[in-house]
């Protein structure tokens, strides 16, 4: 049995962590980004499909290229954040299964329809996006996940060479500026959205 | 800036954690389930939509009711696990936004199409499912996420009174039995599925 995390770690991951609208000037380095991915990739995916594809946007040019396709509020956040990651999904993720799930040589044929591939890619890239958010928090960073952007235009700008990859959501990364956030929004009581059978 | 988690915590969450096929006899209590939800609900969702709906299956009757709609391998895991959670999604989650996102009284009208509601519910309930998996690990439990079941039949059996709620995926919960797992599957190098711009 694994040792439970202490209160400080639970705060960092869940309880006092917040989504940030702005960040301090502290950078997010390539080493930081690689460290976040090294944790993210360990999270479980269905048949180890690793369906997410990540674009890490850190230069002023890349930020501007992404910001132009975001809602005006989100564009400003992207321009000012140290980094933003685009979480994409590979709709032909199954072609990678021969090496990701090597003990089942037919696994790549388990997703014969476009609908099955889309559902699996969307679900699992979302899971991996959540792992990434919590991995970043675990390493001391803050995040600002967002879905307010033009997916088709982002796909054209960032995944033109990979037509089977589609954007899912994006997230800013950095060290959060406490003055950029408001009071925490309400959270449901257990009884509201849970059944215990 | 938040303090990064220590190596033991990163191991518990990501590095040595595994998806389990079987568990010890140690129970998952109602208090454990509530503690997992109290962390899960703190994770970020778009406009705080909290689109996931959770059914925690702990009695022999409820396990059997769920197991009959799972693939044969998964059915056996469900019958033997101390608990299994069904992560569902509310396709009319937007009706809850007046109290979950109170500063924007029109937020419930931001999702006018079935497609917009489905995409947002599926993405965010998947994120919340991932928060749940990591919250369970953070509290010392192990998990076994699965999508091999008949969604329509599970919806009919568990969400008949909530026709707008659809199952997303399920996960067994308990204290993992190390003899139930195989070697870890390969993980991609950073360069394989990442671009740094």
Boltz contact constraints between the chains, C-beta under 6 A:
constraints:
  - contact:
      token1: [A, 1]
      token2: [B, 140]
      max_distance: 6.0
  - contact:
      token1: [A, 1]
      token2: [B, 175]
      max_distance: 6.0
  - contact:
      token1: [A, 2]
      token2: [B, 12]
      max_distance: 6.0
  - contact:
      token1: [A, 2]
      token2: [B, 140]
      max_distance: 6.0
  - contact:
      token1: [A, 4]
      token2: [B, 139]
      max_distance: 6.0
  - contact:
      token1: [A, 4]
      token2: [B, 140]
      max_distance: 6.0
  - contact:
      token1: [A, 5]
      token2: [B, 9]
      max_distance: 6.0
  - contact:
      token1: [A, 5]
      token2: [B, 138]
      max_distance: 6.0
  - contact:
      token1: [A, 9]
      token2: [B, 5]
      max_distance: 6.0
  - contact:
      token1: [A, 9]
      token2: [B, 9]
      max_distance: 6.0
  - contact:
      token1: [A, 12]
      token2: [B, 2]
      max_distance: 6.0
  - contact:
      token1: [A, 14]
      token2: [B, 39]
      max_distance: 6.0
  - contact:
      token1: [A, 14]
      token2: [B, 42]
      max_distance: 6.0
  - contact:
      token1: [A, 15]
      token2: [B, 42]
      max_distance: 6.0
  - contact:
      token1: [A, 19]
      token2: [B, 44]
      max_distance: 6.0
  - contact:
      token1: [A, 34]
      token2: [B, 190]
      max_distance: 6.0
  - contact:
      token1: [A, 37]
      token2: [B, 190]
      max_distance: 6.0
  - contact:
      token1: [A, 39]
      token2: [B, 14]
      max_distance: 6.0
  - contact:
      token1: [A, 41]
      token2: [B, 187]
      max_distance: 6.0
  - contact:
      token1: [A, 42]
      token2: [B, 14]
      max_distance: 6.0
  - contact:
      token1: [A, 42]
      token2: [B, 15]
      max_distance: 6.0
  - contact:
      token1: [A, 44]
      token2: [B, 19]
      max_distance: 6.0
  - contact:
      token1: [A, 44]
      token2: [B, 145]
      max_distance: 6.0
  - contact:
      token1: [A, 46]
      token2: [B, 147]
      max_distance: 6.0
  - contact:
      token1: [A, 48]
      token2: [B, 185]
      max_distance: 6.0
  - contact:
      token1: [A, 50]
      token2: [B, 188]
      max_distance: 6.0
  - contact:
      token1: [A, 53]
      token2: [B, 193]
      max_distance: 6.0
  - contact:
      token1: [A, 54]
      token2: [B, 194]
      max_distance: 6.0
  - contact:
      token1: [A, 55]
      token2: [B, 195]
      max_distance: 6.0
  - contact:
      token1: [A, 56]
      token2: [B, 196]
      max_distance: 6.0
  - contact:
      token1: [A, 57]
      token2: [B, 197]
      max_distance: 6.0
  - contact:
      token1: [A, 62]
      token2: [B, 197]
      max_distance: 6.0
  - contact:
      token1: [A, 123]
      token2: [B, 126]
      max_distance: 6.0
  - contact:
      token1: [A, 126]
      token2: [B, 123]
      max_distance: 6.0
  - contact:
      token1: [A, 126]
      token2: [B, 126]
      max_distance: 6.0
  - contact:
      token1: [A, 126]
      token2: [B, 127]
      max_distance: 6.0
  - contact:
      token1: [A, 127]
      token2: [B, 126]
      max_distance: 6.0
  - contact:
      token1: [A, 127]
      token2: [B, 130]
      max_distance: 6.0
  - contact:
      token1: [A, 130]
      token2: [B, 127]
      max_distance: 6.0
  - contact:
      token1: [A, 130]
      token2: [B, 130]
      max_distance: 6.0
  - contact:
      token1: [A, 130]
      token2: [B, 131]
      max_distance: 6.0
  - contact:
      token1: [A, 131]
      token2: [B, 130]
      max_distance: 6.0
  - contact:
      token1: [A, 134]
      token2: [B, 134]
      max_distance: 6.0
  - contact:
      token1: [A, 138]
      token2: [B, 5]
      max_distance: 6.0
  - contact:
      token1: [A, 139]
      token2: [B, 4]
      max_distance: 6.0
  - contact:
      token1: [A, 140]
      token2: [B, 1]
      max_distance: 6.0
  - contact:
      token1: [A, 140]
      token2: [B, 2]
      max_distance: 6.0
  - contact:
      token1: [A, 140]
      token2: [B, 4]
      max_distance: 6.0
  - contact:
      token1: [A, 145]
      token2: [B, 44]
      max_distance: 6.0
  - contact:
      token1: [A, 147]
      token2: [B, 46]
      max_distance: 6.0
  - contact:
      token1: [A, 175]
      token2: [B, 1]
      max_distance: 6.0
  - contact:
      token1: [A, 185]
      token2: [B, 48]
      max_distance: 6.0
  - contact:
      token1: [A, 187]
      token2: [B, 41]
      max_distance: 6.0
  - contact:
      token1: [A, 188]
      token2: [B, 50]
      max_distance: 6.0
  - contact:
      token1: [A, 190]
      token2: [B, 34]
      max_distance: 6.0
  - contact:
      token1: [A, 190]
      token2: [B, 37]
      max_distance: 6.0
  - contact:
      token1: [A, 193]
      token2: [B, 53]
      max_distance: 6.0
  - contact:
      token1: [A, 194]
      token2: [B, 37]
      max_distance: 6.0
  - contact:
      token1: [A, 194]
      token2: [B, 54]
      max_distance: 6.0
  - contact:
      token1: [A, 195]
      token2: [B, 55]
      max_distance: 6.0
  - contact:
      token1: [A, 196]
      token2: [B, 56]
      max_distance: 6.0
  - contact:
      token1: [A, 197]
      token2: [B, 57]
      max_distance: 6.0
  - contact:
      token1: [A, 197]
      token2: [B, 62]
      max_distance: 6.0
